[in-house]
């Protein structure tokens, strides 16, 4: 891989990292466990790995944006996460910020012609 591709890959990873919190919060209106969330995000076109998702879920729970409960299914305990009321408020604010940033970036990119 040449240097330009390494730089591009690094920047793409940074951009994706910056959107993960909002992406996860958009999927948490109904309880989900980690693997089901990975599948839901993948189905929408956003690939995320377990080693990225699980620390993020724990951090969002610690920030009180998500709540969790343990349930046993098929003799396997699973931790289910769901958005909290505070998480909904933050999600709404982040969504507004996303739309504003997207509009600004569209103007900037459109001005490059």
C-alpha positions as CSV (number, residue, x, y, z in Angstrom):
1,X,0.0,0.0,0.0
2,X,1.5,3.3,-1.0
3,X,1.6,6.3,1.3
4,X,-1.4,8.1,-0.2
5,X,-3.6,5.1,0.4
6,X,-2.4,4.8,4.0
7,X,-3.2,8.5,4.6
8,X,-6.6,8.0,2.9
9,X,-7.4,4.9,5.0
10,X,-6.4,6.7,8.2
11,X,-8.7,9.7,7.4
12,X,-11.6,7.4,6.5
13,X,-11.2,5.6,9.8
14,X,-11.3,8.9,11.7
15,X,-14.4,10.0,9.8
16,X,-16.2,6.7,10.6
17,X,-15.1,6.9,14.3
18,X,-16.7,10.3,14.5
19,X,-20.1,9.0,13.4
20,X,-20.3,5.7,15.4
21,X,-22.0,7.2,18.5
22,X,-24.8,8.7,16.5
23,X,-25.1,5.6,14.4
24,X,-25.4,3.3,17.4
25,X,-27.9,5.7,19.1
26,X,-30.2,5.6,16.0
27,X,-30.5,1.8,16.4
28,X,-31.3,1.6,20.1
29,X,-35.0,2.3,20.4
30,X,-35.7,-1.4,20.9
31,X,-33.4,-3.6,23.1
32,X,-30.4,-5.0,21.2
33,X,-27.5,-7.2,22.2
34,X,-24.1,-6.6,20.6
35,X,-24.3,-9.1,17.7
36,X,-27.8,-8.0,16.7
37,X,-26.6,-4.4,16.7
38,X,-23.6,-5.3,14.5
39,X,-26.0,-7.0,12.1
40,X,-28.4,-4.0,12.1
41,X,-25.6,-1.6,11.3
42,X,-24.1,-3.9,8.7
43,X,-27.5,-4.2,7.0
44,X,-27.7,-0.4,6.8
45,X,-24.2,-0.3,5.2
46,X,-22.1,0.5,8.3
47,X,-19.6,-2.2,9.1
48,X,-18.4,-2.3,12.7
49,X,-16.3,-4.8,14.5
50,X,-16.9,-6.3,17.9
51,X,-13.7,-4.9,19.4
52,X,-15.0,-1.4,18.5
53,X,-18.7,-1.9,19.4
54,X,-18.5,-3.4,22.9
55,X,-16.2,-0.8,24.4
56,X,-18.5,1.9,22.8
57,X,-21.6,0.3,24.3
58,X,-20.0,0.2,27.8
59,X,-18.9,3.9,27.4
60,X,-22.4,5.0,26.4
61,X,-23.9,3.1,29.3
62,X,-21.4,4.7,31.7
63,X,-22.4,8.1,30.2
64,X,-26.1,7.1,30.9
65,X,-27.0,7.3,27.2
66,X,-27.9,3.6,27.2
67,X,-29.4,1.2,29.8
68,X,-28.7,-2.5,29.9
69,X,-30.2,-5.7,31.3
70,X,-29.1,-9.3,31.2
71,X,-31.5,-11.9,29.7
72,X,-31.0,-15.6,29.1
73,X,-31.9,-16.9,25.7
74,X,-31.2,-20.4,24.5
75,X,-29.3,-21.0,27.8
76,X,-27.0,-18.1,26.9
77,X,-26.9,-14.9,28.9
78,X,-27.0,-11.8,26.7
79,X,-26.7,-8.2,27.7
80,X,-29.4,-6.1,26.0
81,X,-28.9,-2.4,25.5
82,X,-31.6,0.3,25.0
83,X,-31.4,4.0,24.7
84,X,-32.2,6.0,27.8
85,X,-34.2,9.2,28.0
86,X,-31.0,11.2,28.3
87,X,-29.7,9.2,25.3
88,X,-32.8,10.2,23.3
89,X,-32.1,13.9,24.1
90,X,-28.4,13.6,23.1
91,X,-29.4,11.7,20.0
92,X,-31.8,14.5,18.9
93,X,-29.1,17.1,19.5
94,X,-26.5,15.1,17.7
95,X,-28.9,14.6,14.8
96,X,-29.4,18.4,14.5
97,X,-25.7,18.9,14.6
98,X,-25.2,16.2,11.9
99,X,-27.7,17.9,9.6
100,X,-26.1,21.3,10.1
101,X,-22.6,19.9,9.5
102,X,-23.9,18.0,6.4
103,X,-25.4,21.2,5.0
104,X,-22.2,23.1,5.6
105,X,-20.0,20.3,4.0
106,X,-22.4,20.1,1.0
107,X,-21.9,23.8,0.4
108,X,-18.1,23.5,0.8
109,X,-17.9,20.5,-1.5
110,X,-20.3,22.1,-4.0
111,X,-18.1,25.2,-4.1
112,X,-15.1,23.1,-5.3
113,X,-16.4,22.9,-8.9
